[in-house]
Amino acid sequence: MRLDRPLEMFRPTTTRFGTGQLTTLSEWLEARRVRTVLVVSDPFNATRIDRLGIGAPAVFSDMAAEPDLNDLQAALTAARACDADLVIGFGGGSAMDLAKIVAVLLRSEKGMADIVGPNRAPAREVGLVQIPTTAGTGSEVGTRALITDPLSLNKMAAESPHMIADLVIIDPELTRSVPPAVTAATGIDALAHCVESYTSKRAHPLIDGYALQGIELVGRYLPQAVRNGDDLEARAGLSLAAFYGGVCLGPVNTTAGHAVSYPLGTRHKIPHGLANALIFPHTLAANASTVPEKTARICQALGGEADPTSETAVRDVAAAFCRGLDLDMTLSGHGVPANDLETMAREAHGIRRLLDFNPRDLSERDILALYEAAY
């Protein structure tokens, strides 16, 4: 936590935040003489492409909730078919991650396997715009993108400054249509990004400020947005929290919470935000005694007081916050079979790029115990 420890941050060239900012997109594109646009979107947001105000762009939306290499190849084919010179990610984290990868690979001979890891992606030759429609992943501001290998079911992660967008538009109005359950799950995803970065072995004072503000924003506004989805102040607060979480991901990144949640998505198709919510109280509690002061602040932001030396007390505070959002917090309630917990624990334990920076060393047996507690 030394203030003089080196840290590098990347940010989008331009970020436009606030209600009504989506209306500025067409003017921005015109000023840059963009010819052909490919919008990468999920099936729902593909039905409201007209809100972008840019006519009838080419759209790729035939993607799974957790996109895999087949989705990537199909998106690249669509982008090359229309000779896109700009890619727009319009949706949640999956659409924006896919848009990043399409943008860096579009005019390259490389494939996904060639760019896995840090700083291996080629320089982008096309523009990139990110427009989130949920308040969760913070992918709009991040340098990373993840895609699933359909054979191994492992997440493949690429990280590069070339995947930073030229323009980000965060318009909270776009999130008003998100249902309460999805609002809750994506909000916990934003919370997890901030918490895991805040408590990571790589935590840094420069990032801690963003992380703590993000945690406090979720604690204040997520219950409000779940109760009343038309509350634009609450929606804006969550959008800002998600953005802060994305800022944290680049230089610090997530730890055990995400590693343990990934098999829930890849193996059992549980949406990423919900998977993080189901695991969040348990990893927070497991790490509490290693980072007690920070854990106490997190609990306070979530409306509770807990002795950070007590895993039970910390878990109770976090679980109460999540249950207050009307989330079923059991793995069994979401169709995860008990006989798969050991396999999931083995897979999660292998995600060393995240677990090596968790504040506490977790064995495969420890991770199995987390799944069993969440079951």
Buried (B, 14 or more C-beta within 10 A) or exposed (E): EEEEEEEEEBBBEEBBBBBEBBEBBBEBBEEEEBEEBBBBBBEEBBEEBEBBEBEEBBBBBEBBEBBBBBBBEBBBEBBEEBEBBBBBBBBBBBBBBBBBBBBBBBBBEEEBEBBBEBEBBBEBEBBBBBBBBBBBBBBBBBBBBBBBBBEEBBBBBBBBBBBBBBBBBBBBBBBBEBEBBBBBBBBBBBBBBBBBBBBBEBBBEBBBEBBBBBBBBBBBBBBBBBEEBEBBEBBBBBBBBBBBBBBBBBBBBBBBBBBBBBBBBBBBEBBBBBBBBBBBBBBBBBBBBBBBEBBBBBBBBBEBEBBBEEBEBBBBBBBBBBEBBEBBBEBEEBEBEEEBBBEBBEBBBEBEBBBEBBBBEBEBEBBBBBBBBBB
